Amino acid sequence: MRLFYDIDRNTWVTDALSGSPAWSAPVRCKQGDTAWPVTIQFLRDGSVHDYGAGATGKFGIKAGADLSGDFLAYDSSWTRSGSGVTAVFAFLVSLNTTEITAAIAAAAAPVGAVLEVEVTTADGIESTVSLPLLIERPAITGNEGVPTSGTPSYPAATDVLTISGNLVELASAPTAHTARVNLGLSDVSAHAGVLYTSIFPQILPYITGLTGGGATNLDGIPTVDLGAGGSLIAIIILDGVAKVYQLKSSVEAEASPGFIRPDDFEQFDNQKVWRQIL
């Protein structure tokens, strides 16, 4: 963290520019950090001030309500780098102290504290004014459990169906069934990689005939697990012409192309017939 102290105004400021505003918000740091870097530039006469190689500095943090008490954190010496207008004084402060741990344990909120820097030169001792500080509890303590993935896990982007999706692409997508299940859509069944649903009309590009069974004919589509309330619509292309069929509860005899009985039709257990509506 970089801090700036205006010696002439005897106040912490926001940057190294002449006339910078005073620092107003509390500095924030985390309990448990073992090497909190704090660098300070001092300002005098509108420019960066260098105390020189012979000066020493101390950094201390105390509880705001107990300035006569022990340090919560402390660094006994700074490291100077640069010189003249580039001079910077750095501390490396451990916030992993028993004093901070005790203060954190006794507080329901971040611990209010102050920091102060003491400078010793050939002319004597100079101290900064106190700067308000908040020591926060760490969010990462090292004792956390690993988060549990939600069920079901969110599907891959390639499995997500969108309202604007092309129905032909949806029908031929090999992962469409899984995607719709993950999206919570009901009454879904799959056959030969084709998706059928009672929610939307479906274009069935693999169906090239009406009868004869198998994966390429309308009567070969398993219907025992499909709803037959009239809302399941199948669109097939025969000889370049679109045909629309509706799955209905019926015992109608097969009369192609108007009525197609599925191969799994059962007189008592699966009374369903494809009826041409267009």
Summary of the structure (lengths in Angstrom):
residues: 278
radius of gyration: 38.4
end to end distance: 74.3
largest distance: 112.8
contacts: 745
relative contact order: 0.10
helix: 11%
strand: 38%
